[in-house]
Amino acid sequence: MKNRFRTLLEENRWFKSVPNALTLCNSLCGFTAMLLTLQVYHSPKGVMEVFALSAWVILFAMIFDALDGFAARIFNAASMKGIQMDSLADMVTFGVAPAIICAILAHCGKQMNIWQTVITYGFCGVYLGCAALRLATYNVHAMVEKKSGDKFSGLPSPGGAAAICSVVILCKTYSAPIKYLEFGLPIYAAILGLLMVSNVSYIHIGKWLFSIRRNKKRLAVFLIILLAVGAFKIAAVVALINLYIFSGPVIALFGKIKSITGGGANRQNQTA
């Protein structure tokens, strides 16, 4: 079977282009999300509808982001060019597009003075800059390390984008006033950006999902997640995304406390 598959790949070299095509689809989704967001000035009656649609496009792009790496492994098409393209596409879709959503949402909510504008856009700039640093660091590690681990060091950029998009979609679904997002969302975006460039560990969702077949506990957790999403829909998705976001700092904090208390106990035992 493997030999037949290898022969098929050799006879159809265009399979090697599939991963890069998926990566381009990812970047096109980000471009589409930006274009949709700019339409908000022409549809004042449906402001949140426009932002929610842009958010859904960004979330949809995550399918392409997941598939391009999978396709590269399946078709044995992994390359440095593919890694660079993937990060560039992620910068467009999960870096620039969410920052634009935050900035325009804050701007169209009400008239801001010059200082409010500078501060708000500054928060969005923090998210954008941290996403760029995060992806550049990832590229460097990808060039040095042959295999990636089961955890990320710092929040992955798709995770940060998903958190922003989930909040926008939640507010649209439950008709929350836009004033709740005007300043809160840019601040949240800046926090997400700082988490991207932190040393906080995050679970690799893709590898976690591939491991559920061999781990009964993870399979049970996955089934519970599916039931929660089926029962509570958007609210459950938003809760799960933000639970993932804050799981890293919380686990790191408990680990720090445990190491401090454990170190203190060891010193007491040595003194005794």
C-alpha positions in Angstrom: 0.0 0.0 0.0 2.8 2.4 0.9 4.7 1.6 -2.3 1.6 2.3 -4.4 1.1 5.6 -2.6 4.7 6.6 -3.2 4.3 5.7 -6.9 1.2 7.8 -7.1 3.0 10.8 -5.6 5.9 10.4 -8.0 3.5 10.2 -11.0 1.5 13.1 -9.9 3.9 15.8 -8.7 1.1 18.3 -8.3 0.2 16.7 -5.0 3.2 18.4 -3.6 1.5 21.8 -4.3 -1.6 20.9 -2.2 -0.2 22.1 1.2 0.9 25.5 -0.3 -2.6 25.8 -1.9 -4.2 25.3 1.5 -1.9 27.9 3.0 -2.9 30.4 0.3 -6.6 29.7 1.2 -5.8 30.5 4.8 -4.3 33.9 3.8 -7.2 34.6 1.4 -9.6 34.0 4.3 -7.7 36.6 6.3 -7.8 39.1 3.4 -11.6 38.4 3.0 -12.1 39.1 6.7 -10.4 42.4 6.5 -12.4 43.5 3.4 -15.6 42.5 5.2 -14.6 44.4 8.3 -14.1 47.6 6.3 -17.7 47.3 5.0 -19.0 48.2 8.5 -18.9 51.9 7.6 -21.4 51.3 4.8 -23.9 49.2 6.9 -24.5 51.1 10.1 -27.7 49.1 10.9 -25.8 45.8 10.9 -22.6 46.6 12.6 -22.3 43.5 14.7 -23.4 41.3 11.9 -20.5 42.5 9.8 -18.0 41.9 12.6 -19.4 38.5 13.4 -19.2 37.5 9.7 -15.5 38.5 9.6 -14.9 36.6 12.8 -16.5 33.4 11.3 -14.2 33.8 8.2 -11.2 33.9 10.5 -12.4 30.8 12.4 -13.0 29.0 9.1 -9.4 29.8 8.0 -8.2 27.6 10.9 -9.4 24.6 9.0 -7.0 25.4 6.2 -4.3 26.1 8.8 -4.7 22.7 10.3 -5.0 20.9 6.9 -1.8 22.4 5.3 0.5 20.8 7.8 -1.4 17.5 7.7 -1.2 17.5 3.8 2.5 18.3 4.0 3.1 15.2 6.1 0.8 13.0 4.0 2.3 14.0 0.6 5.8 14.3 2.0 5.9 17.9 0.9 7.3 19.6 4.0 9.8 22.3 3.1 11.3 25.6 4.4 9.2 27.4 1.8 6.1 25.9 3.2 7.0 26.8 6.8 7.6 30.5 5.8 4.4 30.6 3.8 2.4 29.2 6.7 3.7 31.8 9.1 3.1 34.6 6.6 -0.5 33.4 6.1 -1.0 33.1 9.9 0.3 36.7 10.2 -2.4 37.9 7.8 -5.3 35.9 9.1 -4.5 35.5 12.8 -2.4 38.7 13.3 -3.6 41.6 11.1 -7.2 40.6 10.6 -8.1 40.3 14.3 -6.2 43.5 15.1 -8.3 45.4 12.4 -11.5 44.0 13.8 -10.6 45.3 17.3 -9.5 48.7 16.1 -12.5 49.3 13.8 -15.0 48.0 16.3 -13.6 50.4 19.0 -13.6 53.3 16.5 -17.1 52.8 15.1 -18.7 52.3 18.5 -18.5 56.0 19.5 -16.5 59.2 18.9 -13.2 58.9 20.7 -10.8 61.8 21.5 -7.2 61.7 20.3 -5.9 60.0 23.5 -8.5 57.4 23.5 -7.8 56.6 19.9 -4.0 56.4 20.5 -4.4 54.1 23.5 -7.0 51.9 21.8 -5.0 51.5 18.7 -1.9 51.0 20.8 -3.5 47.9 22.4 -4.3 46.6 19.0 -0.7 47.3 17.9 0.6 45.3 20.9 -1.5 42.3 19.7 -0.2 42.7 16.1 3.5 43.1 17.1 3.4 40.2 19.5 1.8 38.0 16.8 4.7 38.9 14.5 7.3 38.1 17.2 5.5 34.8 18.0 5.5 33.6 14.4 9.1 34.7 13.8 10.2 32.8 16.9 8.2 29.7 15.7 10.0 29.9 12.3 13.4 29.9 14.0 12.5 26.9 16.2 11.1 25.1 13.1 14.5 25.5 11.3 16.5 24.2 14.3 14.2 21.5 15.7 13.3 18.5 13.6 10.2 17.6 15.6 7.7 19.7 17.5 6.7 18.8 21.1 3.3 18.1 22.6 3.1 21.7 23.9 3.6 25.2 22.6 5.8 27.8 24.4 3.4 30.7 24.4 -0.1 31.0 23.1 -0.4 30.0 19.4 -1.5 32.9 17.1 -4.6 30.9 16.0 -5.6 30.6 19.7 -5.4 34.4 20.2 -7.4 35.1 17.0 -10.0 32.5 18.1 -10.4 34.2 21.5 -11.1 37.6 19.8 -13.5 36.1 17.3 -15.3 34.1 19.9 -16.1 37.2 22.0 -17.3 39.1 18.9 -19.6 36.2 17.9 -20.9 35.8 21.4 -21.9 39.5 21.6 -23.6 39.2 18.2 -25.5 36.0 19.2 -26.8 37.5 22.4 -27.3 41.0 21.1 -24.9 42.6 23.6 -24.4 46.4 23.1 -21.2 47.3 21.2 -20.1 49.5 24.1 -19.0 46.4 26.0 -16.4 45.7 23.3 -15.2 49.3 22.5 -12.3 49.3 25.1 -12.6 45.8 26.5 -11.7 43.9 23.3 -8.5 45.9 22.5 -7.3 45.4 26.1 -8.1 41.7 25.8 -6.2 41.6 22.5 -3.1 43.1 24.1 -3.2 40.5 26.9 -3.5 37.8 24.3 -0.5 39.2 22.5 1.6 39.2 25.6 0.6 35.6 26.2 1.9 34.8 22.6 5.4 35.9 23.4 5.4 34.5 27.0 7.0 31.2 28.1 3.6 29.9 29.3 3.0 26.3 28.0 -0.1 25.5 26.0 -1.3 22.1 24.9 -0.9 21.3 21.2 -4.6 20.9 20.3 -3.9 19.0 17.0 -1.7 16.4 18.7 -4.1 16.1 21.6 -6.9 15.3 19.2 -4.9 12.7 17.4 -4.1 11.0 20.8 -7.6 10.5 22.0 -7.9 7.1 20.2 -5.1 5.8 22.5 -6.1 7.6 25.7 -9.5 6.7 27.2 -9.5 9.7 29.6 -8.9 12.1 26.7 -11.6 10.4 24.7 -14.0 10.9 27.6 -13.1 14.5 27.9 -13.6 14.9 24.1 -17.1 13.4 24.3 -18.0 15.7 27.1 -16.8 18.6 25.0 -19.0 17.5 22.1 -22.0 17.1 24.4 -21.4 20.6 25.8 -21.2 22.1 22.4 -24.3 20.3 21.3 -26.2 21.5 24.3 -25.0 25.1 24.6 -23.7 25.8 21.1 -21.9 29.2 20.8 -21.7 29.8 24.5 -19.9 26.4 25.0 -17.5 27.1 22.1 -16.6 30.6 23.5 -16.2 29.1 27.0 -13.9 26.3 25.7 -11.7 28.7 23.7 -11.3 31.1 26.6 -10.7 28.2 29.0 -7.9 27.1 26.8 -6.5 30.7 26.8 -6.4 31.0 30.6 -5.4 27.3 31.2 -1.8 28.2 30.4 -1.4 31.0 33.0 -3.4 29.1 35.7 -1.3 25.9 35.3 1.9 28.0 35.3 0.8 29.8 38.4 0.0 26.6 40.3 3.3 25.1 39.1 5.1 28.1 40.5 3.3 27.9 43.8 4.0 24.2 44.0 7.7 24.7 43.4 7.9 27.4 46.0 6.0 25.5 48.7 7.9 22.3 47.7 11.3 24.1 47.9 10.3 25.5 51.3 9.4 22.1 52.6 12.7 20.6 51.4 14.7 23.4 53.1 12.8 22.8 56.4 13.6 19.1 56.2 17.2 19.8 55.5 17.4 22.2 58.5 15.6 19.6 60.8 
